[in-house]
Amino acid sequence: MLFRQLFDHESSTYTYLLADDETREAALIDPVLEQADRDLELVRQLDLELVHVLETHVHADHVTAAARLREKTGAHTVTGRPGPECADVHVGEGDVVRFGRVALRVLATPGHTDDSVSYLLVDPDRAERPGDRVFTGDALLIRGAGRTDFQNGDAARLYDSITRALFALPDATLVYPAHDYRGLTVTTIGEEKRWNARVAGRSREEFVSAMSALHLPEPKRMRDAVPANRACGRAPAPVQG
């Protein structure tokens, strides 16, 4: 499998490119609009066919490149349920997204937002058998977790998503989040069980209390990013009248 981790400095967003070595079919996870040309050029240079654009959730800190990549390549846009109506495919717990011999099983991980999903690499012949990595969006970050104070966020649901779905994976599973603000690129489930300050050693009630006390400022781009991302990266049409 071909794998690349890409970065947008403005929003500290990681985009992931995965592809089957033989068929050259590829998928991008969480692409950023301003980096669309970079991503398209990399796909071209590596002689790949982009067939899926996967979103982990409706982002509030950047605008997705999903619509632009779909227009340029014909790739299908994929989001969790309940996600933007503009997406080609809406996925939920246990669904499998395939491209060539690469398979990603969907884990429902709501809490940061109500549509949040994670994508677990699995054996293409036995989807119940986990692979070596999971893409967690903003649900589980490196030594942290996504905020829960907007977009139908729910701290109790996020705690359950992390502890019951993600922490149920093997400790050696590599965790690739949608963001990092300190230059870290990857962690493991085992590390986060031990060292994640938001979750490790905390009860559900303690986690909910800690999340409610964060009092974080609104993301700088939330007012334009969320409406655009509900339109797959297109600015919504102005209201008439």
C-alpha positions in Angstrom: 0.0 0.0 0.0 1.2 3.5 -0.8 0.8 6.0 2.0 1.5 9.7 2.3 0.8 12.1 5.2 0.3 15.7 4.0 0.0 18.9 6.0 -1.7 22.3 5.8 0.2 24.8 7.9 -2.7 27.4 8.1 -5.1 25.0 9.7 -2.6 22.4 11.1 -4.7 19.8 9.2 -3.3 16.4 8.1 -4.5 15.0 4.8 -3.8 11.3 4.1 -3.3 9.7 0.7 -3.7 6.0 0.5 -3.5 3.9 -2.7 -3.3 0.3 -3.9 0.1 -0.4 -5.4 -1.2 -2.6 -8.2 -4.5 -1.1 -9.3 -3.3 2.5 -8.6 -6.7 3.3 -7.1 -6.4 5.9 -4.4 -8.3 7.8 -1.6 -7.7 11.1 0.1 -8.8 11.6 3.7 -9.7 15.2 4.9 -8.3 17.2 2.0 -8.0 21.0 2.3 -9.3 23.3 -0.4 -6.1 25.5 -0.5 -4.0 22.3 -1.0 -6.2 20.8 -3.8 -3.6 21.6 -6.5 -0.8 20.1 -4.4 -2.8 16.9 -3.9 -3.9 16.6 -7.5 -0.3 17.0 -8.6 0.9 14.3 -6.2 -1.8 12.0 -7.5 -0.6 12.7 -11.1 3.1 12.2 -10.2 2.4 8.9 -8.6 0.3 7.7 -11.5 -2.8 7.2 -9.3 -6.6 7.3 -10.0 -8.4 9.1 -7.2 -11.6 7.2 -6.6 -12.7 8.3 -3.1 -12.5 11.5 -1.1 -13.2 10.7 2.6 -14.3 13.1 5.3 -14.0 12.3 9.0 -16.6 15.0 9.8 -17.8 18.5 8.9 -14.8 20.6 9.7 -14.9 24.1 11.4 -11.3 25.2 10.8 -10.8 24.8 7.1 -12.8 24.3 3.9 -12.7 20.9 2.3 -11.4 20.2 -1.2 -14.0 17.5 -1.7 -16.1 19.2 -4.3 -13.1 20.4 -6.3 -11.5 17.0 -6.3 -14.7 15.4 -7.4 -15.0 17.8 -10.3 -11.4 17.3 -11.4 -11.2 13.5 -11.0 -14.7 12.0 -10.8 -13.9 10.7 -7.3 -16.8 9.8 -5.0 -17.2 11.9 -1.8 -17.8 10.0 1.3 -19.0 11.3 4.7 -20.5 9.9 7.9 -24.1 9.8 8.8 -25.7 12.3 9.3 -23.4 14.2 6.9 -23.8 16.7 4.1 -26.5 15.9 1.6 -24.1 16.8 -1.2 -21.9 13.7 -0.5 -22.1 10.8 -2.9 -21.9 8.2 -0.2 -22.9 8.3 3.5 -21.4 5.7 5.7 -21.9 4.3 9.2 -20.6 1.8 11.6 -19.2 -1.3 9.9 -19.4 -0.1 6.4 -16.3 -0.8 4.3 -14.8 1.6 1.7 -12.6 -0.2 -0.9 -10.1 0.9 -3.5 -8.1 -1.8 -5.2 -6.9 -4.2 -2.4 -7.1 -1.5 0.3 -10.1 -1.6 2.6 -11.2 0.9 5.3 -13.8 -0.1 7.8 -15.9 2.8 9.2 -16.1 3.3 13.0 -18.8 5.6 14.2 -17.0 7.9 16.6 -19.5 10.8 17.3 -18.9 13.4 20.0 -16.7 16.0 18.5 -19.5 16.4 16.0 -22.6 14.2 15.4 -21.3 13.0 12.1 -17.8 12.0 13.1 -16.4 8.8 11.9 -12.9 7.1 11.9 -11.5 4.9 9.2 -9.8 1.7 10.2 -7.5 -0.1 7.8 -8.6 -3.7 7.6 -7.8 -7.0 5.8 -9.5 -6.7 2.4 -10.6 -10.3 2.7 -11.7 -10.2 6.3 -13.0 -6.8 7.3 -13.3 -7.9 10.9 -9.5 -8.2 11.1 -8.0 -4.8 11.9 -4.9 -3.5 10.1 -2.1 -1.5 11.5 -3.6 2.0 11.5 -6.7 4.1 12.1 -7.6 7.6 10.9 -9.5 9.3 13.7 -10.3 12.8 12.5 -10.8 15.1 15.6 -12.2 12.3 17.8 -8.9 11.2 19.1 -5.9 13.5 18.8 -2.3 13.0 19.9 -2.5 13.4 23.7 -5.9 15.1 23.3 -9.4 15.0 21.9 -11.6 17.2 19.8 -13.7 19.9 21.4 -17.4 19.3 21.9 -19.0 22.7 22.3 -20.5 23.2 18.8 -22.0 21.2 15.8 -24.0 19.0 18.1 -20.9 18.0 20.0 -21.4 15.8 23.0 -18.6 15.1 25.5 -20.3 11.9 26.9 -20.6 10.5 23.4 -17.0 11.4 22.6 -15.8 9.6 25.7 -17.7 6.5 24.7 -16.4 6.7 21.1 -12.8 6.9 22.4 -12.9 4.3 25.2 -15.3 1.8 23.6 -14.5 2.0 19.9 -11.0 3.3 19.5 -9.4 2.0 22.7 -10.8 -1.4 21.8 -8.3 -1.6 19.0 -4.9 -3.4 19.5 -2.5 -1.2 21.4 0.0 -1.2 18.5 -2.5 0.3 16.1 -1.1 3.6 14.7 -3.3 6.6 15.2 -3.3 9.3 12.5 -5.5 12.3 13.6 -6.8 15.2 11.5 -4.7 17.8 13.3 -1.7 18.4 15.5 -0.5 21.7 16.7 2.9 20.7 18.2 4.6 19.0 15.3 3.6 15.4 16.2 2.6 13.2 13.4 1.4 9.8 14.7 0.7 8.0 18.0 -0.6 4.6 19.0 -3.7 3.4 20.8 -1.5 2.1 23.6 0.2 5.4 24.0 -3.1 7.3 24.2 -4.5 4.9 26.8 -1.5 5.8 29.0 -0.7 9.4 28.2 -3.7 11.1 26.8 -4.4 13.9 29.3 -8.0 14.3 28.3 -9.0 10.7 28.7 -6.4 8.5 30.5 -7.4 7.6 34.0 -10.6 9.7 33.8 -14.1 8.5 34.3 -16.9 9.5 31.9 -18.1 12.1 34.4 -14.6 13.6 34.9 -14.1 13.8 31.1 -17.4 15.6 30.6 -16.6 18.0 33.4 -13.1 18.7 31.9 -14.4 19.3 28.4 -17.1 21.7 29.7 -14.4 23.8 31.4 -12.2 24.3 28.4 -13.9 27.6 27.3 -12.0 27.7 24.0 -12.4 30.6 21.5 -14.5 29.9 18.4 -12.4 28.6 15.5 -11.3 31.5 13.3 -13.0 30.1 10.1 -16.0 28.4 11.6 -18.6 30.9 10.2 -17.5 30.3 6.6 -16.1 26.8 6.9 -19.1 25.0 8.3 -21.6 26.2 5.7 -19.1 25.6 2.9 -18.3 22.1 4.2 -22.0 21.3 4.4 -21.9 22.0 0.7 -18.8 19.7 0.2 -16.5 22.7 0.0 -18.7 25.1 -2.0 -19.9 28.4 -0.6 -23.6 28.2 -0.1 -25.9 30.1 -2.5 -27.1 33.4 -1.0 -30.7 33.4 0.3 -33.1 35.1 -2.1 -35.7 37.6 -1.0 
